[in-house]
Amino acid sequence: MIPNLKNYTLQGKYYKQNSKLVGENLILTICERKKPTPQKPPKYLIGKIINTKQSAYISSLYTCLPCGGYRIEYRGLEYVVTKGENPNEILIQFSNS
């Protein structure tokens, strides 16, 4: 059976390595759009399951001033992306809004 990204939650702790966020099961890559628009911000996420080659679009990274990070939406769920306690630590949590 081929692992499916839809079976994983984005919520968790990640460690930033250049443009990659490495989590327990997933690697999220921060990409830059060549032609951002007001609806499509400059940065977005591509995700893949660790030890697989398949990747999939996750979400645009929308600036979130109240949380001091970014807001993303994946499969109808809204998350916030913020810095953790350590310098390279990134937290992705379900949004309270």
N, C-alpha and C positions, 0 to 999 in steps of 0.2 A: 504494500500500500504506500502511495506517495504521500508524504506529509503535506498538510494543507494549512496555510497561514491563517485561514479563517477559524481554525480550531484553537488558536492561541489568543491570550489577552495581551494587550500592549502594556497594561498596568504593571509597574515594577520598578526596579532599580537598574540603571544602565551606567556604563562607564564610557566616557567620551574618549575616543582614540582618533584624532584628526577629525574627519567628517563622519565617522561612524559612532553609533551608540550601541555598545555590546551589552546584551542582557543575558539572562539565564538560558533562554531558548532562542532568542531572536537577535538579529543584527539589523539596526535601522540606519540607513545612510541618508545624510542631509545633502540634498541636491539643490542646485541653483537653476532657476528658469532663465532661459535666454531672453524671453520677452514677457516679463511680468505685466499684469494688468491690475486695475483696482479690485477685481474679483479674484485674481490669482496672484498671491504674494510671491516675492522672489524665491523663497525657500519652500521646499517640500520634502516629504519622507518617502523613501522606498524601503520595504522590509523584506527580509528573508529569514527562513529558519536556519539555525546554525547547522553546518555540515550538509547543506543542500545547495543546489545551483539556482533553483527557481526563486524569482523575486517578484514583488507586486507593489503597485502604488498604494500608499497608505493614506496620506493626507497632505494638504498644504499646511504650512506653519503660520498661523495667524498670531500676530503680536497681541499679547494680553497684558495691558498695563496694570490692572488690579493684582494679578498674580506674579508679575515681574518675570514672566517667561513667555510661553506660547500656548495657544489653544489648538487642538487638532480634533478631527472627527473621523472615526473609523467604524464602519458597519452600524451607523445610527447612534453610536455612543460618543459623548464628548469627553475629552481628556484635557488635563493641563500638564504642560511640560515645564519643570522648574529645576533649578540647580539644587543639589543635595548639600550635605554638610561638608563633604570633602571636595577638593578642587575639580576633579574630573567626574564627579558623581552627578547623574541626571535622574530625576524622578518623574515618572509618568503615572498620574493618578486620575481616577474618575473625577469629572468636574462636579462641583456642588450646585451649579446653576441650572 
